[in-house]
């Protein structure tokens, strides 16, 4: 069933289905997602508050799913200024990328990473090469996974509103009501952009 709307097969069997975060480009299965546009615009605005004007974006190998949407909004929000970077989604791929940028002298002043995994790889490569974060390069990411609070420096993120998304998904499964809105992704300020650390929940 590669390339199919797998959830459509579930519905054909009488089982309701919904996609969370990402789903096929075509198909009738509902998709519940965060407001990716708002998240990227808030990230760009926050980095500008820190004085950054040329803000790079680290995308994946291809512009698909939510990463494609995030790249499109970044391009519009920055007016085409800033460099589009690409790497695989693994930490090792982003680590390799930043080491190469350091070797060429093409390190951007600020980067919004499409995923936390990529951002963690950037921090790893920066540490290995002596690149100061956020002094020489500010970093933000757009997922807000638990690991992001425990990197060095701690990672500024726009977090996925998982509780709100889960409520919408359950409502869809129970009564088929369309999601009224895409929940906002809250900005969590930490040290990788130049802010002070926010308290870690549960600490």
C-alpha positions in Angstrom: 0.0 0.0 0.0 3.0 2.3 -0.4 1.8 5.7 -1.5 -1.8 4.9 -0.6 -4.0 6.7 2.0 -3.6 3.8 4.4 -6.4 5.2 6.6 -8.8 4.9 3.7 -8.4 1.1 3.9 -9.3 1.3 7.6 -12.4 3.3 6.8 -13.4 0.8 4.1 -13.3 -1.8 6.8 -15.6 0.3 9.0 -12.8 1.6 11.2 -12.7 5.4 11.6 -9.2 7.0 11.1 -7.4 10.3 11.4 -3.9 11.4 10.7 -1.9 13.4 13.2 0.8 15.9 12.2 1.4 14.5 8.7 -0.6 12.6 6.1 -0.9 11.9 2.3 -1.2 15.0 0.0 -4.3 13.5 -1.5 -7.1 11.6 0.2 -10.2 12.1 2.3 -8.8 11.2 5.7 -8.8 14.1 8.1 -5.5 15.5 9.2 -5.0 17.2 12.6 -1.9 19.4 12.7 -0.5 22.3 14.5 -0.5 25.8 13.0 2.9 25.4 11.2 2.6 28.9 9.6 2.1 30.6 13.0 5.1 28.6 14.4 7.5 29.7 11.7 6.4 33.3 11.7 6.8 33.4 15.5 10.3 31.9 15.2 11.3 34.4 12.6 10.0 37.3 14.7 11.7 36.1 17.8 15.1 35.8 16.1 14.6 39.3 14.7 14.0 40.5 18.3 17.6 39.2 19.0 18.8 41.4 16.1 19.0 38.7 13.4 18.0 39.8 9.8 19.4 37.0 7.6 17.8 33.9 9.1 18.6 30.5 7.5 16.2 27.6 7.4 17.3 23.9 7.6 14.9 21.8 5.6 15.0 18.1 4.8 16.1 16.4 1.6 12.7 17.2 0.0 9.9 19.7 0.7 7.1 17.3 1.7 4.5 17.3 4.5 4.8 19.8 7.4 8.5 20.5 6.6 7.5 21.8 3.1 4.9 24.0 4.7 7.4 25.4 7.2 9.9 26.1 4.5 7.3 28.0 2.4 6.3 30.2 5.4 9.9 30.9 6.3 10.6 32.1 2.7 7.6 34.4 2.8 8.3 35.7 6.3 11.9 36.5 5.5 11.2 38.0 2.1 13.6 35.6 0.4 16.5 36.7 2.6 18.5 34.0 4.3 20.0 30.7 3.1 18.0 27.5 2.5 20.0 24.7 4.0 19.2 21.0 3.6 20.2 17.8 5.4 18.7 14.4 6.3 16.6 14.3 9.4 19.1 12.3 11.4 21.2 14.2 13.9 24.4 12.9 12.2 23.4 14.5 8.9 22.9 18.0 10.5 26.1 17.6 12.5 28.0 16.9 9.2 26.3 19.9 7.6 27.4 22.4 10.2 30.9 21.1 10.3 31.1 21.6 6.6 29.7 25.2 6.9 32.3 26.0 9.6 35.1 24.7 7.3 33.9 26.9 4.4 33.3 30.0 6.6 29.6 30.1 5.5 28.0 29.8 9.0 24.7 31.7 9.2 24.0 34.0 12.1 20.7 32.3 12.9 19.1 29.0 11.8 15.5 27.7 12.2 15.7 23.9 11.9 12.6 22.2 10.6 12.9 19.4 13.3 14.5 19.1 16.7 16.6 16.1 15.5 18.3 18.4 13.0 18.7 21.2 15.5 20.4 18.7 18.0 22.8 17.7 15.2 23.6 21.4 14.6 24.4 21.8 18.3 26.6 18.7 18.3 28.6 19.9 15.3 28.9 23.4 16.7 30.3 22.1 19.9 32.8 19.8 18.1 34.1 22.7 16.0 34.1 25.4 18.8 31.3 27.3 17.1 29.6 29.4 19.8 25.8 29.0 20.2 24.1 31.4 20.4 27.1 33.8 20.3 28.1 33.1 16.6 25.0 31.2 15.5 21.5 31.2 17.1 19.4 28.1 16.7 15.7 27.4 17.0 13.6 24.3 16.1 10.0 23.6 15.3 9.0 20.5 17.2 9.5 20.8 21.0 10.4 17.2 21.8 11.4 16.4 25.4 15.1 16.2 24.4 15.1 19.8 23.5 15.2 20.9 27.1 18.4 18.9 27.8 20.7 19.9 25.0 23.7 22.2 25.6 22.8 24.9 25.2 19.1 24.2 25.8 17.1 24.5 22.6 14.6 27.2 21.9 11.5 25.7 20.2 8.0 26.1 19.1 6.4 23.1 20.7 3.8 20.8 19.2 0.4 21.4 21.0 0.0 17.6 21.4 -2.9 17.8 24.0 -5.0 20.0 21.7 -4.2 17.9 18.7 -5.2 14.7 20.5 -8.5 16.2 21.6 -9.3 17.2 18.0 -8.3 13.7 16.8 -10.6 12.0 19.3 -13.5 14.3 18.4 -13.0 13.4 14.8 -13.0 9.7 15.5 -16.1 9.9 17.8 -18.4 12.1 15.8 -16.6 13.1 12.6 -16.7 16.8 13.4 -14.1 18.8 11.5 -11.3 20.4 13.5 -12.3 24.1 14.1 -8.7 25.3 13.9 -5.1 24.3 13.9 -3.8 24.7 17.5 -1.0 27.2 18.0 2.5 26.0 18.7 3.8 27.8 21.8 7.2 29.4 21.8 9.5 28.0 24.5 12.5 30.4 25.1 15.8 28.8 26.0 19.5 29.5 25.6 20.2 28.5 22.0 18.6 31.7 20.7 20.1 34.0 23.3 17.3 33.9 25.9 17.7 32.7 29.5 16.7 29.1 30.3 13.0 28.5 31.0 12.3 26.2 34.0 12.2 22.5 33.0 8.8 21.0 33.9 9.1 18.3 36.5 12.5 19.4 37.7 
